[in-house]
């Protein structure tokens, strides 16, 4: 099981030296990948009252593709979006940005996508919130063609490409596409088209029910469910690492191929606090430090 970290972008200052120090230290501890997730815009709670979303206009988010372009030059970590909200973005532009990151990182991009939850963003980006699931599935198929074909023609419900293609193509052809989501339609979509997925439930009955839907959908498409990766997420709480190890073992037994350690929301203060927590996690997990 490959173990990485979630970048605590909502709690660290958006300064280049902080980003670089964080990723260099994480890599030296033996973690294998770095995961970030996406919001282009945050809603102003005063305008959209009553606002109940987990993030708002004051929550800091890096733009994943630009962020990864920087990281490609300073780190050897696998770069993972978990997730980019694909249907609110232009498909061909996402294909171009992802291909560029994949080239600059020498094939270390894993593109996680999802449909999101915030209609305020969709409105501002000029996309339809109500058709986001159907659009995502069409987009994934088009992304893979754009990453592997010199020139293509696509006439879809949401996108049209006529005799055009990307140059240069990415190092990975195609780039792995993973999916998020926590509904039956999302699980079925994962089974049909995804290379892997990010469950939003912990190991237990709910996860087993979700896996069953994913597996059934995959089999209906003639796909082997065992080949669909699964990335869990655990929280590094302050103090005794026993709960962390218990959570990691639960994901391992559940069949996770990947795992991310998250330090956000636990009261760690600044860069030093988050890195100290990850150092404790790496020691508890027996990761091999890199010189």
Protein Blocks (a to p, Z undefined) as FASTA:
>chain_A
ZZdddddfklcccbfklmmmmmmmmmmnopabdcddddfbdcdfklmcccfbfbdfklcc
ddfklmmmmmmmmccbdcdddbddfklpcfklmmmmmmmmmmmnnopaccdddebjbfkl
mmmnopafklmmmmmmmmmmmmmmmmmpfbdcdddfkbccehiadddddfbdcddddded
jdfklmmmmmmmpgbdcdfbdcdjklmmmmmmmmmmmmmnopafklpccdddddddehjf
klmmmmmmmmmmnopabdcddfehnlpacjklmmmmmmmmmmmnopacdZZ
